[in-house]
Amino acid sequence: MTWLHEYDPLGNVFASALVAAIPVVVLLGLLGFFHARAHVAALCGLITALLVAVGVYHMPATLAAAAAGYGVAFGLLPIGWIVLNAIFIFDITVHTAKFEIVKQGIAALSTDRRIQTLLIAFSFGAFIEGAAGFGTPVAISAALLVGLGFKPLHAAGLSLLGNTAPVAYGALGTPLVTLAKVTDLDLMSLSAMTGRQLPFFSLLIPFWLVIVLAGWRAMLEVWPACLVAGGSFAIAQFVVSNYHGPWLVDIISAIVSLLALVVLLRFWQPRTSWQFANEKPVVVSHPSRRESLVAWMPWILLCVFVFVWGLPKVKESLDHVSLWRIPVPLLNKSVVRVPPVVPTPTPEEAIFQLNALSATGTALLFAGIVGGLSLGVSPLNLVRLYGRTLRRVSTSLLTIAAMLALGFTTRYGGLDTTMGLAFAHTGVLFPFFSPL
C-alpha cells in the first residue's frame, strides 16, 4: 500500500493547519486547563491525532496504526529505557539509605534551593548531556532534585530549562558531527560558530532558572552564583568549541562550572537560605569523606558508564553485535512525501533501530547493578527493587509511549508538515512562529 501526503485537505492552508493543531490543543488543554493526568491527556491527544489523520487527511487506518506503534516502540526504547534505569539508580540509593548522605553532602555546600538548582539542573545536568544526551540529563537531574525535596513538576521543568545550554553539542558532539556529515560543512567551522553564539545564552540560563524557581527578587540575592555558574560555563564553551572541537565541549564546560560554583560557595553564601513554603529547616550534618564516597558511588558509576558508552569506538563495537535495523511493517516506504516539501515524491523510511547494548539506558542499568552490589544489595534484592521501580514508573512509561505515538502519527500523517507550511506563509513573522 502506498499513500501520498495531502498537506491541505481543506483547500486552505490556514484552515488545514487549525485542524492539524487539534491533537496538540487537546493535549495541552487537558493538561493546562482541566488538570488531567499526563497519561490521560497523552492518550486523548493520540486518539485525536488518529481521528484527524484518518478522517481529515484520509490516511489509511493501517498506516496510522503502524505509525502510532512505531512511536510507542521509540518511546519505550530508548527514551523510556533511560527513564526506567535512571529511577532504578535513584531507588537503590534510597533503599540503602545512602541518598540521605547525598542530600547532606549537597546541603553542606548550600541548603538554598536556588543554589541546589544551579548545581544539579544546570552544571551536573550539562555533564550528563555531554556524556549521554537523549533525555538522560533531564531524567537523572530531575530524579536527584525530587530526592532533595523538589516537586516532580518543578524538578522536570527546571531540568529541561537547565539543559538548554549544553543540548546543541549533545553527547560528545553528536548533533554537530551529524550535521557536518549531512551538510558537508566543515565540522570545526560549525563547532566554532555554534560556540560563538551559545555562550550568551549559557550565561543567561542560570539567572532564568532561578527566576522560574523563585522570582526576580530571589534571583538578585544569588546573582553572584548565577554569574559564576553561567559565566564559567560560557567561557569554557567558547574556548573548547573554537580551539578543540565539539566532542568535549559540554563535559569540560560542566566540570568548570561545577568547580567554579563549589569554590565560590566556600567563600560566599546568600544572606538568606531560600526554601519552599512550609518546608522544615534543614539540619545539616557533615558525613565523612568515606561515607560520602560510598553514598555517591552509584552516581559516580553512572557518570563513568555513561561516558564510556558515549565514546564512538565503544558505541560502534556494541552496535556491531547488538544493532538491529527493523523495517516497520506496513509503514516503511508506504508514506510518500510530495512537493512542495520535497522536490520530487519521496517514500518515507520507517526503520526502528533496536540497539539493546549500546543504548544509554543499558549503561544506566549496568551502573545501577554495579552500584547496588557495591552498596551491599544482594542480586535477589536488586531484582525485586527493579520490579518495584518498573511498577512505579509504569504510568510514566505509558505517558512517554502515548506522547511519541502522537508525534509519529502527526509526522507520518502530514499534520505537522501542514502546520509548518502555514507558518512558512507568515513571512517576516516566521522567526516568531518557527520555534512553536
N, C-alpha and C positions, 0 to 999 in steps of 0.2 A: 504494500500500500504506500502510495506517495501522495503527500498533501502539500500544496503551495500556501505559503503565508498570505494572509489577507490583512493588510495593515489599516485599511479604512473601511470597515464593514458597513458603516452608516452613511458613507458618502460625504462626510465632513470630518476632517482630521481632529478637530477640537471636540466634537460630539463623541467621536470614537474614543478619544483619549479619556473623556469623562467616564465612559463606560468601562474602559480598561483599568481605570483607577479604583473601581468599586471594591475589588478584593482588599486593596490596601486601606481604603476608607473603612471598610468593615472591621479589619484587623485593629487599626489604630483607634477607631471609635469605641469598640468594645473594651479596649484596654484603658483608654483615656477618660471616657465619659461614663461608661457603665461599670467600670472597675471589674470586668470579667477576669477570671483566672487566665493566665497566659496560654495554657494548652487549649482552653475552650475558645479563646479568641483566634488562636492559630488554626484550629480545626474549622472554625466558621469561615475564616478567610480562605482556607484551602477549598472548602466546598463552593464558596462564591466564585473563586477563580476557575474551578472546573465547570461551573454552570455558564460563566461568561465565555470561556474558551469554546465550549461545545455549542452553546445556544446562540451566541452572537457571532463568534469568529468561525463557526462551522468546522471546528477541529474534530476529527473523528474521535469518538469516545475511547477507543482502544489506545490511540496515541496519547490522549490526555491522561489516561490511567497510567500508561507507561512512563510518561514524563513525571507524574507525581511519584511513582515508585522509584524512579531514578533519584529524585530529590530526597526521598526517605533514606535510600541507601547512602547517599552522600552526606546526609545529616548525621547518620549514626557512625559512619566511618569516612572521614577521620574526625569530624567535629565532636560528636557525642563520645567517641572513644577517648578523646583528650579530656573532656569534662569529667567523665566517669573516673578515670585514673588519677586525675588531679585531686578530686574529692577523696579518693581512696587514700592517698598520701596524707591528706589532712585528717581523715578519720583515724589513721594509725597513730598520729601524734596525739590526738585527743584520747584515744583508747588507752595509751600508755601514760597518760597524764604529763607528757613531755611538752605539750603545747602551752601549758601554764608557765613553763620555764621560758619558752619562746616569747610569750607575752611579757614576762618580766624583763627579758633582755631588751625588748623594744621599748618598754616603759622606762627602763633605766636610761635610755637615750632621751626620751621625752614622753610624758603622759599626754601631751597635747595631741588631740585628734588631727589637727591640721598638719602637724609635723609627721605623724604616722602616715597620713595620706601621701605626703611628698615622698617619704622613704619607700613605701610599698607600691602605691599605684603608679608613681612616676618613675623613680630610679630603678627599683627592683623589677618592675614590670618591663621596663625598657631592656634590661639584661635578658629576660626570658624571651622577649620579642626577637632580640638579636640572635639568640641561640636556637629558637624553635619556630616562632611565628605561628601562623594559622590558628589564632584564637587562644593559644596556650597561655600567654601572659594575662589575659583577662580572666580565664578560669582560675589560675593559680593566685593571682593578686587578689581577686575577689574572695577566694576561699580564706586567704590569710586575714583579710580585713574583717570578714564575717566572724572568724575566730577571735579577733580582737574586740568584737562587740559592735561592729558596724551593722546596720540593717542591710539585708541582702540586696535590695534595690539600690541603695546608696553605694554599696560596695561594687556592684556590677557597673553602675553608671560612672563612678569615679575611675574604675579600672579602664573602662573604654575611653574615657577622655584622656587619661594619662598615656594611653597607647598611641595617641595622635602623633607624638614627636618621633618615635622610632619606626613607625609602621612602613614608611616609604622604603627603608632599606631591608626590613624584614629579616628573615632567618639567613644570616651570613650573606646578605646582599642579594638574595634570590630574585626579588622583584626587578632590580636593575640589571642583573645578569640576564634574566629572561627578556627584558625589554631590549637589551643590546642585541640579542640573537634575533628577535622578531623584526627589529627595525634596521639592522646592520649599522647602527650608530656606534661610535666608539664608546666602550664601557667606561673608561676613565673620564671622558668628557661628560657623560651622563652622571657619573658619581660626583664630579666636581660641581656641576651646575646645580644638582639637587642639594649638595652640601652648602651652596651659597644662598639658597632660598629658605631651606628648612630652619636654620638656626634662629631666625626671627620668631618663628612660631614656637620653637623649643624653649626660647626664653620666656614667652608669654604663658605657656600652658600651665606651669606651676601656680602662677597667680590666678589663672582661670579656675583651676581645680579647687583652690581654697575658697574662691568666691562662690562657686557652686555649692561647696560644703557648708560654708559658714557666713557668707556675705562679705560686702566690701569692707566694713569696719574691722571685722575679724581678720581679713586679709592684710590690712595695713599694720596690724600688730606683729605679723610674721613676715613682712616683706623681705627682711634680710635672708631668711631661709628660702623663700621663693626665688630670690635673685641668685643665690649661690647654687641652688639645685638646677635652675634653668640655665643660668649663665655658664656654669662649668660644663653642662651637657652640650650647650650650643657651641662653645669654643672647641671642645673635643670633636664634636660632629663635623665642624668646618675643617679642622686640621686633618683628621683621618680621611675624610672623604676626598679632600683635594690633594693630599700628598701620599696616600697609601692605596686607597681604593674603597669599594663598597662593602667588602667582606666583613670587616670587624668594626664598622662604624658604631653600631648600636651597643655592642658589647663593651668596647673601650669607653664610649661616652657614658654608659650607665655606671661603670665602675668608677670613673672620675667623679660623676655626680654623687654617687653614694658616699665615696670617701670625703669629698668636699663638704657634704652635709653633715657627716659624722664629726669631722674636725670642727666645723662651726659650732655644733651643739656642745662641744667640750668647753667652749669659751662664751657661748651666748645661749640664752633660753628666753622665750617670750615672757613678758611680765605676768601674764595670767595663763593658766592651762585651760584651753577651751575643751569643754566636754559636751556630750549630748544632754538634752533636757532630762532631768530626773535621774541622771546617771550617778551611781555611787562613787565617791572619791576612790581613786586607785591607790592601793597600798603597794609601794614599790619595794621589792627586795632585790638583792644583788646576788644571783646564783654564781657559783664558782665557774671558772673557765671550763673545767672538765664537764660540769653539769650542762653548761651552755653548748659545748661542742656536741655532746651526746644528743641533746634535745634538737639541735639544728641538723643532725646527721641526715635525716630523710630529705630535708630541703637542700642540703649540700649535694647529696647524691643525685637529687633531681637536676640540679644545675649541671653536674658532671655528665650524667646520662644524656640530657637534652643537648648539651654542647657536642658531645661525641656523635650522637645521632644526626646532628645537623651538618657534620663535616661531609663534603661532597664525596670523598672516596668511600667513607663508611656507608653513606646512603646508597651509592651506586652498588657496593658489594651486597648490601641487604636486598636491594631491588633485584639484583641478578638472580637471587634464589627464591624471592617471595613476591615478585610483582606480577600480577595477572591483569591483563587488559581485556575486559569483558564487554563486548558489544551489547548494549541494552536491547533485549528482544523487542521486536516490533518498531522501536523508536529510532534506532541507529540509521541515519541517512534516509529516513522516511519523511522528515520535515524539510521543506525546501525554502530557503530564504531567497527573496526576489528583489529586484530593483524597487525603490531607489536605495535600499540598504546595501546591496551588493551590485557590482556592475552586471553580472550575469547570474541566473538562477544557480544556487549552490546548496547541495544537500548538507544538512546539519548533522555533524557527528554526535553520537551519544555513546561514549566509551567510559565504562566505570573501571577505575583503576583500584584494584584491591592490593594494597601494599601492607600486608599484615605486620611484617617485621620492621620495615623502615618507617612506619607511621610514628609520629611524635607520641601518640598515646601509648604505644608499646614501650617507648623509652620511659615514660612515666610509670607504667606498670612494673617494669623491672626495677626502677628506682624505689617504688613502694615495697616490693618484695624484699630487696636487699636491705632497705632502711628498716622495715619491720623486723627482719631477722636480727639486725644489729641492735635493735632495742629489746630483744628478748622475746618477741612474739613467736609462738610456735607456728609451724606451717598450717596445722589444722585451724588454729585461731585466725590466721591470715585468710584462709578460705572463707571462714564464717564471717569475718569482717568485710570481705569483698562482697559477699552476698547481701549483707546488710546495707552496704553502700549502694549496690545496684538497686535494691528496693527503694532506697531513699531518693535516688535521683531518677527513678523511672518516669516520673511526671515531667521532669526537665528534659529527658531524652525524647519523650513524646512531643513536647513543645518544639524542640530542635528539628525533629523529623518532619512535623507538620509545617513549620516555617520554611524549610528547604524545599518541601514538596510544593508549597505555594509558589516559591520563587522559580522553580524549574517549570511549573505549569505555565506561568506567565511568560517565561522565556521562550519555551518551545511553541506556545500558543500565539506568540507575537504581540501579546498585550503590552509588554514593557517597551517594545520597539515602537508601537503606536504612540505611547507617551513621549518617547524620545523624539519622534518626528514632530509631534505637536510643540515640544519645547524648542525644536530647531526653527520653527516658524515664528518665534518670538523676537528674532532679530537682535537688536542691541541688548535686550533683556536676557539673552541666553545665558550669560555668565551667572546671573542670579538663579535661574531655574535649573541649570545643569546639575549642581550638587544635589538637588532634590531627587 
